[in-house]
């Protein structure tokens, strides 16, 4: 069965959406019909900030694309958002809804890898391009599907594990522990860390401790367990809520029992510094990042910082939460628009092919000589990563920055 037939079947199955007000109110002009971009994210997650950042990044890019004449000779872009409530099953339902709307040319995911991983079969069954500005599990892109409909502009777990382990090793730490969620994202990082450590025989993975995604209230026993097994440094993989619990647990101990913590970027997708309070300054904590408004590489990045400051009502762009989500979603939307124009039609399969053959683009995150290719669906590279720390005001600053 071809993709278009499957899409029509899915449309018939979800026609009730229009009556419920879930479908976008689209302009019906034949010449100016909107090309719709979907966004499925965790909008009702009470501590998340990455969802809003991704949405704003897409909207900023859409505004700039409209200013420059839209796509396909003048058609506007329109954003349709759906809330997955951090639940994989809801994410799958939302992607099915996007599939059913012929106007939706592609969709963006949010930060939760477990949600995105569950959506991959639907994405590839119906041929809907998935644009990933945050979720880091390697398998989102290394998914085994041909053709591959997943494209990422962001971090991947294997890169994060290499940077974090190298940071501890560079401090002379040889016994390293992992603290990871009991989810597809956690397992992705365990695999990535194991693969990297296999080539570093001078280092030892002393222990792996698991935590639950949601519902945790105290992680002290698991932290003490990894200390008993000889850990001298900790690689943390967590979202903001569980990360803050662990930080408070560590800060409650005598200083001699507080080992350095190097963290994946999941904690920066929410109100982490606020949840930690003063405990964050009591421990040695740094986190991997890919973008900061402290490093505005060109005029477009400076303009994006100014617009973000105005949108969030803050005085300093470093006070903007999950800022990398804004920048990465912005660049990814601009690349999608280039692909639509290169395809010459708002057809999903044609846009997917065009994404693999884009012209050079000077983005706010980095320069993209060729963002993607048939063999490479990652727009970024390991050299784009850096480490950052939270200051006493909760601002996230690249290490070495004097901002």
SVG drawing of the C-alpha trace seen along z (x, -y; Angstrom):
<svg xmlns="http://www.w3.org/2000/svg" viewBox="-18 -44 63 46">
<polyline fill="none" stroke="black" stroke-width="0.4" points="0.0,0.0 1.5,-3.4 2.0,-6.3 -0.8,-8.4 -3.4,-5.7 -2.4,-5.1 -2.6,-8.8 -6.2,-9.0 -7.2,-6.0 -5.7,-7.7 -7.6,-10.8 -10.9,-9.0 -10.2,-7.4 -9.6,-10.8 -12.2,-13.0 -13.9,-13.8 -10.9,-16.1 -12.5,-18.9 -15.7,-18.8 -13.7,-18.8 -11.8,-21.9 -8.5,-20.1 -7.8,-20.8 -6.1,-24.1 -8.3,-26.8 -6.5,-27.0 -6.8,-29.7 -8.4,-28.1 -7.1,-30.3 -5.7,-28.1 -2.8,-30.4 -2.0,-31.1 -2.9,-27.8 -0.7,-27.5 2.0,-24.9 1.6,-23.5 4.3,-22.5 3.3,-20.3 4.8,-20.4 4.2,-17.6 5.6,-18.5 5.0,-18.3 3.0,-21.5 1.3,-20.5 4.5,-19.3 4.6,-21.6 8.4,-22.0 9.3,-21.9 10.6,-25.0 11.9,-23.4 8.4,-23.0 7.9,-26.8 11.5,-27.4 11.0,-25.1 7.6,-26.7 9.1,-30.2 12.0,-29.2 9.7,-27.9 7.5,-31.0 10.4,-33.3 11.6,-31.5 8.2,-31.4 7.9,-35.2 11.3,-35.7 10.3,-33.3 7.0,-35.2 9.0,-38.5 11.1,-37.1 8.1,-36.0 7.0,-32.6 7.6,-29.3 6.7,-28.0 6.2,-31.4 4.3,-33.0 2.5,-30.4 2.7,-31.0 3.9,-28.6 1.6,-27.9 2.4,-26.1 0.0,-23.6 0.8,-22.4 -0.4,-19.3 0.3,-18.3 1.6,-14.8 1.7,-15.5 5.0,-13.6 3.2,-10.4 4.5,-8.2 0.9,-6.9 -0.3,-10.5 2.7,-11.3 1.7,-8.4 -1.9,-9.6 -0.7,-13.2 1.6,-12.0 -1.3,-10.0 -3.3,-13.3 -0.5,-15.1 -0.4,-12.2 -4.1,-12.6 -3.7,-16.3 -2.5,-16.6 -1.4,-20.2 1.1,-19.1 4.4,-18.7 6.6,-17.7 6.5,-17.8 8.8,-18.8 9.2,-16.7 9.8,-17.9 12.5,-16.9 11.5,-13.5 13.3,-10.7 10.9,-7.9 8.0,-9.7 9.9,-10.2 11.1,-6.6 7.5,-5.3 6.5,-7.5 9.2,-6.3 7.1,-3.4 4.2,-5.8 6.6,-8.4 8.1,-5.8 4.9,-3.9 3.2,-7.0 6.3,-9.0 6.0,-12.1 9.4,-13.9 10.4,-14.2 12.5,-17.2 14.2,-16.9 15.5,-20.0 16.1,-18.4 15.5,-14.6 18.9,-13.0 18.6,-9.2 20.9,-7.9 18.2,-5.5 15.9,-8.4 18.2,-9.0 20.0,-5.6 16.6,-3.9 17.3,-1.3 14.5,-2.6 15.1,-3.2 14.4,-5.8 15.0,-7.5 12.5,-10.3 14.1,-11.5 16.4,-14.6 18.1,-16.1 19.6,-19.4 20.9,-18.9 22.8,-16.7 23.0,-12.9 23.7,-10.7 26.9,-9.2 28.4,-12.7 27.2,-13.7 28.7,-10.6 32.1,-11.2 32.3,-14.8 31.1,-14.1 33.4,-11.1 36.3,-13.0 35.6,-15.9 35.9,-13.5 39.0,-11.8 40.6,-15.1 40.3,-15.8 42.1,-12.5 38.9,-10.6 39.1,-7.0 36.1,-5.4 33.0,-6.7 29.3,-6.0 26.2,-6.5 22.9,-7.7 20.2,-7.2 16.4,-7.0 14.7,-3.7 13.6,-4.5 14.7,-4.3 16.7,-7.5 18.5,-6.0 19.3,-2.8 20.6,-4.8 23.1,-6.5 24.2,-3.3 24.9,-1.8 26.7,-5.0 28.8,-5.2 29.7,-1.5 30.8,-1.8 33.0,-4.7 34.5,-3.3 35.4,-0.1 38.1,-2.2 39.3,-3.7 40.7,-0.8 42.2,-3.2 38.7,-4.2 36.3,-2.0 32.5,-2.1 32.1,-1.5 28.3,-1.3 25.0,-2.2 22.1,-3.4 18.6,-3.8 15.8,-6.2 12.2,-6.4 11.0,-9.0 8.6,-10.8 7.4,-9.9 10.8,-10.0 11.0,-11.9 14.4,-10.8 17.5,-9.4 19.9,-9.5 20.2,-5.7 21.1,-5.2 23.7,-7.9 25.2,-6.4 25.2,-3.0 27.4,-4.3 29.8,-5.8 30.1,-2.5 31.1,-0.9 34.0,-3.3 32.6,-6.1 34.8,-9.2 32.7,-11.1 29.1,-10.9 27.6,-11.2 24.0,-12.2 21.3,-11.6 18.0,-13.1 15.3,-15.7 14.9,-18.7 12.7,-17.1 14.8,-14.1 18.0,-16.0 17.0,-18.5 16.2,-15.8 19.6,-14.3 21.4,-17.7 19.6,-18.3 20.4,-14.9 24.1,-15.4 24.2,-18.9 22.8,-17.5 25.9,-15.4 29.3,-16.4 31.5,-18.0 33.8,-15.0 30.9,-12.8 30.0,-15.1 31.6,-13.9 31.7,-15.9 28.6,-15.6 28.7,-16.1 25.2,-16.2 23.5,-15.5 21.4,-18.5 18.0,-17.0 18.1,-19.1 18.2,-22.3 14.9,-21.6 13.0,-22.8 13.1,-24.8 16.1,-23.0 18.0,-25.8 14.8,-27.0 14.0,-23.5 17.5,-23.0 17.6,-26.3 20.9,-27.0 21.9,-23.3 23.1,-23.8 25.9,-26.1 26.9,-23.6 28.1,-20.9 30.5,-20.6 28.0,-20.5 28.4,-21.2 26.2,-20.3 26.8,-19.8 25.3,-22.3 25.3,-23.1 24.2,-26.8 24.3,-29.8 23.3,-33.4 26.6,-34.2 28.2,-33.2 26.2,-35.1 28.1,-34.1 26.5,-36.5 24.0,-39.3 21.1,-36.8 21.9,-35.3 22.0,-38.7 18.7,-39.6 17.2,-36.3 18.5,-37.1 16.8,-40.6 13.5,-39.1 13.7,-36.4 14.4,-38.9 11.3,-40.8 9.1,-37.7 10.1,-36.4 10.1,-39.9 13.6,-39.6 16.5,-42.0 19.3,-39.5 19.1,-36.7 21.0,-34.5 17.9,-34.5 15.9,-32.8 15.2,-29.2 16.1,-26.4 17.6,-28.9 19.2,-26.3 15.7,-25.1 14.9,-28.4 18.1,-28.6 18.0,-25.0 14.3,-25.1 14.9,-28.4 17.6,-26.9 15.8,-23.7 12.7,-25.6 14.8,-27.7 16.3,-24.5 12.9,-23.0 11.7,-26.0 14.8,-25.7 13.9,-22.0 10.3,-22.9 11.4,-25.4 14.0,-23.0 11.4,-20.3 9.1,-22.7 6.1,-21.2 4.7,-20.6 5.0,-16.8 6.4,-14.9 8.5,-12.5 9.9,-15.2 10.7,-17.4 12.5,-14.5 14.6,-14.0 15.3,-17.8 16.5,-17.8 19.3,-15.5 20.5,-17.9 20.2,-21.5 22.3,-24.4 24.7,-26.0 23.0,-28.0 24.5,-30.3 22.5,-29.6 22.4,-31.1 23.8,-27.8 26.4,-27.1 27.3,-27.2 25.8,-24.4 27.8,-23.7 25.3,-20.9 23.1,-20.2 22.1,-16.7 23.0,-14.0 21.7,-10.6 24.1,-9.0 24.0,-11.7 20.8,-13.0 22.6,-14.9 23.0,-18.6 25.5,-19.1 28.8,-17.5 30.7,-16.6 32.9,-19.7 29.7,-21.9 29.5,-20.7 30.7,-22.6 30.3,-22.5 28.4,-25.1 27.7,-25.9 24.8,-27.7 25.7,-30.8 24.2,-31.9 21.4,-33.7 20.5,-30.5 22.0,-31.7 23.7,-29.0 27.1,-30.2 29.6,-28.4 32.7,-27.5 35.3,-30.1 32.7,-32.7 33.0,-36.1 29.3,-37.0"/>
</svg>
